[in-house]
Amino acid sequence: MYISVPRRGAAAVLACTALVVVSGCGASGSGGAEPASSDKIAGVTVTRDVALHEALPERIKKAGTVRVATDVPYPPFAMFVTEGKSELTGLDYDLGQALGAKLGVRFAFTPTKFDGIVPALQAGKFDAAMSALTDNKERQKVVDFVDYSRSGSGILVAEGNPAKISTLDDLCGRKVGVQAATNQYKLLEGHQAECRAAGRKAADIQTFPKDSDAQLALRSGKVTAEVVTKPAAGWSAKTADGGKAFDLAEDPKAPAGYRASPNGIAVSRQLPQLTDAIRRALQALIDDGTLTKICDKYGVASIAVKEATKNAAVD
């Protein structure tokens, strides 16, 4: 059964310093050198847990690799270290390397178009996906989630916020950029009725295949704002052109973003042992502070959860 896979939206290819980590680079594949007994990720040494390694499915242990799909670029979750090269960095990527180090296997990431991620998991092309995926009931019909963060949607605007945007209501009647097939698109569509009820024009929603395309439209003035996940919006506002390209519109009534919800690592429902092993490994990284330090490296320490839950969606 195929289902649509909405999620989030935002961003550009940003150069970051690469970490020397378990999987080496963004290319997928099995085999390779035996993972080290410990690795340093985001300044934290992560040590292999023998019991958690033994809890993995036999196929994963034999391959020594968890095949992971991710949509790139999507700062701060997944980015290319250098434009035109395959090496990856980012919050999701670093967390994958920390989980791999804890489990004693490689988390091998492969860039995948966002709306193809869940179908690829269903088809068995990947074991898991780490791409700031919102955990929701619809997706739970075909994948399981291990939840590691909680965040909502935010509004990215041009530097200085010339249109004085602060809330979703301020987007009524304006051109707004958003990535297609995302939760942010659903948010905007759902808000159109409120615009009309207030006697205002509906927003002119401009959809784009990738977050980076939507951000380019904002840079060029083709749209007034872009609706994206708040972590991605905050990262872009902080780093793009040295922090001089964009601003983050702040709505005091939605400090964590609109419709804040859990984000999770999606795992094929054919691999329940992998889901459980990842959940236990994530809890270990929460308990020793590694998850918070990884999130903090990308300026979003507040999104880290306190407990590794499975399928925690409330919608």
N, C-alpha and C positions, 0 to 999 in steps of 0.2 A: 504494500500500500504506500503510495507516494503522498506526502503532505507538503504544503508550502512551509518555508522556513524563515519567517521574519525574525529580526533581531535588533538592530541598532543602527549606526551610521557615522562616518566622519573621516577625513584625514588625508595625509600626504606621505610620500616616501621621505623619511627623515633619517639622516645618518646618525648612528649611535655607536658607541664603543662596544665591540663584541666581547662576549665572555668566552673563555675557553671552557667548554662544557662537554657533557657526555656525548651528544650526537654529532658534534663537530660542525655540521652545516645544515642548511635547510632541506637538502635533498632527502627523499625517502629511500627506504631500502632496508634489507635485512643483512645480517652478517656483520662483519667488521670486528674490531678488536673487542676483547672482553672488557666490559665496563670496569672502571677502577673501583676500589673499595670505598672511596670517598671523593667528592668533588666540591669545588668552591663556587657557589652561585650567589650573586649579589652580596659578596663579602662574607657569606656564611658557608661553613664547611658542612656538607650533607653526607652522612655516613650510611652505607648500605645496611639494610636490615635483612638478615638471612631468613627470618621467619616470614617476612612479607614477600620475599623473592619466591619462597617455596609455595606461597599461597596463589601464585600466578597460574593461569592456565598452562598446560603442558606445551601447547603450540607456541605461546609467547616465550616461555622459558627456553625452548629449543631454538627459536629464531633469535632470541636475545634482543628483540625489537618490538616496540609498540608503534604501529603505523598511525600517524596523527595528521588529520586534515586541518588546515587553517587558511583563512582568507587574508591575503596580504596586498597592500599595506592597510593596517588598521591600528595606528598609534593610540594608546601606548601598548596595545596588546600584542601586535605582531608587525614588524617592520623589517625591511631589508637593511642590512648594515651599510651596504653601498649600492646605490641605484645601478641596476644592470647586472648585479651579482646575485648569487643564490643564498648567501649566508644570512641567517635571520637573527633578530634580537627582539626584545619586547617582554612585557609582563607574562603573557601566556607562554611564550617560548621559554623564558627563564623558569617559570613554574614547572613546565614539562621536563626541563633538565633536572630540576630538584627532585621531582617525583621519580624520574628515571634513576637518579643516583640512589634514592632511598630504596627503590625496588630492585636495583641491580640489573637494569635493562636500558636500552637506548630508546628515547622518545624521538623518533625520526619524523620531522615535520615536512609536509608537502603542501605548497601553496595550491589552493583549490577555490574556484569561484564560489561565493557564499551560498547562492541558492542551489548549488549542487552538492553541498556537504552532507546533509542528512540522507539524500538518495544514495550517495556513495557509501555511507555507513550501512544502509540497508542492503546494498548490493555486495557487501563484504570487501570492498576495496580498501577500507580503513578499519582499524580497531576502535579508534576514538577520534574526537574532534575537540580542539581547543581554539575557540575563535570568538570569545565574549558572547557565547550563545546564551540567550535567555532561556531559563528552565520554565517551560509552560506545559499545560496539560495536553495540548495538541501534539507537541513533540514527544511527550512521554508515551504516546501510543506506539512509537517505533524505536525509541532510544531511552536509555536510562541516563540520569544526570548525577554527578557528584558536584555539589555546589561549593564554590570557593569565594564568591564575592556577591555583593548586593548593590545595585545602582539603578538609576533611572535615566531618562532622556534629558538632555540639556539643549540650550540654544547657543550656537556659535554665530557671532556677528563680526563685522569689520572693525578694525582698530578704532577706538573712540566711540563705537556704537552710535554712528551718526543718525540712525533712525530711532534711537531711544527705545530699543526693544528690551523688555524685561519679563514679559509673560507670554503665554500662548495666545492670549487675546490680542496682543500687539501684532500678531502675525496675520490677523484677518485682513483681507484685501491686498496682501503683499505677496511677492514671489518668494517662495521658500524652497530650498533645495533639500533633498533627502535621498538616501539610497533606496532603490526599489526592493520590494519584498522584505521589509524590515518592520520591527515593532514601531520605529519612529514614523514610518509611513502610516501605519494603522492609527497611531496617536493623532497625526495631523488630519487624517480622514475623519476620525471620530469627533474632532473638534469643529469641523465645518458647520455642524448643526448649531453649535453655540454661537458661532459668528453670525449666522443668519438670524438666530433668535434675538440677538442684540441689535439687529437692524443694520449689520455691517456686511460687506461682501465676504464671500468665502476666500480663503487663501488660495493663491495660484500655485499649486504644488508641482514642482519640477522634479521628476525622478531621474536618477542616474544609476548606471550599472555598478559603479564603485564609489566608495567614500571619497577617494582622491578626486574623482571627477566633480562631485558636488562641491568640494572645497575650492577647486579651480573656478567654478562658477561664482562662488562667493568672492574670491579674490578679484575677479574681473567685473564684479558689479552686476552680473546677470541675475543674481538672486540677492535678496536683502538679508537673509539669514539661512542657516542650515541647522536642521534638527538632527542631533546625533546623541550617542550615549554621553552622559555628563563627564565620565573619565576621559573619553576621547576628546571632547570639546575643551576640557581643562588643559589637557596635554598640548593640544594644538595652540591654544591661546598662550601657553607658557613658552613654547619652543619655536613655533614657526617664525622665521625671520628674526630670531632672537627675541621673540615675544612682542614684535611690533606689527604683526599682520592681522591678528584677530583679538577679540575680547570674548569673554564668557558672560552671557547675560545671566544675571542672578535673580531668581524669583524667591523671595523670602518664605513663601508658602510651600516651596518644594526644594529644600536645601539639599536633598540627596538626588534630586532630579524627579521628573514626572513619572509616575507609575513605577517607582523603584521596586525591583524584583530580583530574585536570585539569578546569578549567572553560573553556569556549570560546565564541567567537562562532560561531553556527550560520549557515551560508550554503547557499542552495539549490544542489543538485548540478547544476542547469541553468546555473549561473554560475561555472564554474571560474576564469575570469579574475578575477572579483571576489574569490574566495577567495584567490588568489595575491596580488592587489594589497593586500588587507587584511593578509595575513601579512607582506608586505614593509614595509608602513606600520607595523605593530605592532613589527617588529624595530627600525625606526628610532626608535620611541618608547621601546623598551627601551634601546637603545644610548645615547640622550642623557639617560636618567634620567627621562623624562616618566611612564612607566608607574608606576614606584615612587613618584613624587611624588603621582600621582593616588590610588594605593592608600593612601599614608600620610595623605592628607587625610581619609580615612575610617577611620583607625586600624588598617588591615590591610596595612601595607607588606610584611609577611612572605609574603603570598600571591602577590606578583608573580613571574612566571617570569623566567628569565635568557635564554630563547630562545623565539622565536615558532615553535611547532611546528604541524603539521597532523595532525589525527586521532591524537592521542597517547594515546588510551585504552589501558589495560592489561587491562580486563576483557573 
